[in-house]
Amino acid sequence: MQQKITPNLWFDGNAGEAAKFYCSAFPDSEVVSTGYYPTSAEEGLADFQKDMAGKILTTTFRLGGFEYVAINAGPEFKPTPAHSCMVNFDPSRDAQAREHMDEMWARLIDGGTALMPLQKYDFSEYYGWVQDRYGFSWQLILTRPEGEERPFIIPSLLFGGAAQNRALEAIEYYVDVCNDAKKGVVVPYHQDTGPARAGRSVLFSDFMLENQWFTAMDSGADQDFTFTEAVSYSIACKDQAEIDYFWEKLSKHPENEQCGWCKDQLGVSWQIVPANMGELMQKPDAYKTMMAQKKIVIAEYK
C-alpha cells in the first residue's frame, strides 16, 4: 500500500549526507530519488535560495520500508524532541531483536545525545531515546508482542511547552480529519507528574491516520520546546478536491501558508500536495509556480 503521509525532515545543507547516514543505520533501507534546485532566477530560484542553485533540494529515502523526505535548505528551522519516531524491535518476529536494537543505538548515538539512556524502565524491558548527530530524535523500544501488531517505525508527537497537555485533543482532531483512522491505546497519567495532570494528560497513546500508525504523549516534565517546521508531514492527495479538504481542515495559521505548507491548530506543520507532484514539477515554470502559491492549485501548472 502506498504511503499517504510522509515525514519531511529539514536539513541545513546536508540532506544527502544525512539520508545516506540513516540508510546505513536502519535495515531494509535505500535512497529512492533525488531532486535539485533550479540553477537560476529565470527557472524560479528565489533570491534567498541563490546559494542553493543546482544543489540537492530533496532526497527521498526509505528506512525499514518506511518513506521519508530529506529537505536540503538552510538554518531556519531546528528539530526538537517534540517530533520523534518510535522504532519497534519485536522478539516475536526477530530472535535477535535486542542485539539489533543495540546495533542501531550505537549508530544513532555516534555524534548524538542520549535523551533517555538505553535501559529497563517501568513501561519497557529495554528502551532508549536518542537525539542523533543531526538533531532528530528516535525512540528505540523492545516491544511486547501482544495485541494488534504495530509497524517497525511509527512517527511520534510529544506535547510539551506551548502545546502541553494537548495530546488527547490531537488524537480527536486528527482521527476526525483523516480517513482510515481510529484510536488505539490511550494510557492516561494516573497522578500529576510535572505539568501533566492525572486523568487529563496522556502518558502514551497510538492512533491510525490514513492506515498509518502514530503515537502521541504529553510531557511529564517542563519543556522549553515544541513543534517546529524542521519536521512536517506531507499528505499525497489524489486530486484538487482532496487538497482543498485537507487544507481547510489543517491550515489554521495563514501566516505560515507557503508552497503547500501549512500549520494546524496544535502547531504541527503539514504539506498538502498532489500525489503526482513530481510529475507536475516537470512542467514549464513549475518551480516558479510553486513558489508563488500558498495552497497548491493543480490547474496553475501548465
Secondary structure, DSSP 8 states (H G I E B T S, - for coil): ----EEEEEEESS-HHHHHHHHHHHSSS-EEEEEEE--SSGGGT--GGGGGGTTSEEEEEEEETTEEEEEEE--SS----TTEEEEEEE-TTT-TTHHHHHHHHHHHHHTTSEEEEEEEEETTEEEEEEEE-TTS-EEEEEE----SS---SEEEEEEE-GGGTT-HHHHHHHHHHHSSS-EEEEEEE-SS-BTTB-TTTSEEEEEEEETTEEEEEEE-SS--S----TTEEEEEEESSHHHHHHHHHHH---GGG-BTTEEE-TTS-EEEEEETTHHHHTTSTTHHHHHHH-SS--GGG--
